[in-house]
Amino acid sequence: MVETGTKAAGKTLYETGLGSFAQSLAIYGMISLERGFIFTSMILSAVGVFLIERQFFRAACWSLAAAVFAAIGIIHAYDLTPGGVNTRFGFFAAPEFTLSYLLLFVLFLTVGLWAKR
């Protein structure tokens, strides 16, 4: 939406720069969540359902799937280019999200093991 607005004003998001939006918008998060939003929505929904159902091992598996998707660039990875926002594919394309999902995987496994005791 921000990209469309800047194009309507005659500039690209690349020319404007993300820094000008950083003060008032969570622009980095918005763009990251937009990349692969269908997969992200399905994964986060599945994790939420399994947490509500107290099926921590299944939630951990979905978190691991999200880590793999983020690592290869299917979700959350982007590059800002003169042509617009493009999805970045490759090994460790979104390392901060990969690490976050791996930490969730470990957390859910730990809670699952603790709940089984």
N, C-alpha and C positions, 0 to 999 in steps of 0.2 A: 504494500500500500504506500509506503514511504517512497519507494522507487518510482511508482506510478505518479505520485504527486510531484516529485522533482522533475520527472520527464515532462509533465504538463507545464511546468514553469520554465521549460527550455534548457534545463541542465540535467546531467546524469548524476546518479548517486556517487559515482566515482569522482566527478568534478567537485561536487559539494563536500564530499568527505564525511566519514562516519563521525568524526570528532565533533562536528557542529551539532549533531543530534544527541551526543552522549550526555549532555547536561539535563535534558528533559525527557528523553526516551531511553528505554532499555533496548537500543537498536541492535546491539550484538546478539542478545538473546532472542529477539524477534526474528532476526534473519536465520539464526541457528535452528530455531524451532520450525521455521518455514521449510527448511531443506529436508525433504523426505517426511513431510508432516503426516502422511497416511500411515507409514510404518511406525513413526513415533507415537501417533495416537493409539494404534492397535497395541503396541508394546506396553505403553504406560497404562492403558486400560486393563490389559491382562495382569500386569503387576498389581494394580489396585484391587482387582477382583480376588486374586489369590491371597493378597494380604488380608482382605476382609474375611475370606474363608479360612484364614490361618493355615494356608498351604504354602509354607515358607520355601520349601524346596522348589516348587513350581515357579514361585516368584523369582527365586534365584536363577532358575534356568532362563526365564524371560529377560532378566537383567544381563545375563551372559550373552544372550542373543543381541541385545541392544549394544553391548560393548563391541561385539564383532561387527555389527552394522556401522557403528560410529568409527571403528578402526579402519574400515575399507571405504568409508565415505558415502554410504547409502543414506545415512541420516546425519544431520548437524554440520557437515563440512561445506564450507563455501569459500570462494575467492571473490573479491570485489575487483572487477575489471572495467575498462572503459565501456564495454558493451553491456554492463549490468552485473548482477549477482549471478555467479555460476557455481554449480556444484563441483566440489573438488573430490575426485576419486583417487585412491592410492593407499599405500600402507601407512597407517597412523594419520589419516586425513584429518581427524578431529581428536587429538590426543587428550585434551582436557575432559571431553565427554566419555572417551573410552575409559579413562582412569576412574571417572565418577561412577560409571555403570559397573566397573569391576569392583569398586568398593561396596556398592549396593549388593552385588553378588556375594561377596564375603560376609557382609552384614546379615543378609537373609539366610545364608547357610549356617552362620553362627546361631542366629535366633532359632532356626529350625532344629539344630542339634540340641540347643538348650531346652526347647519346648518338648522334645522327645524324652528327656530325662524324667 
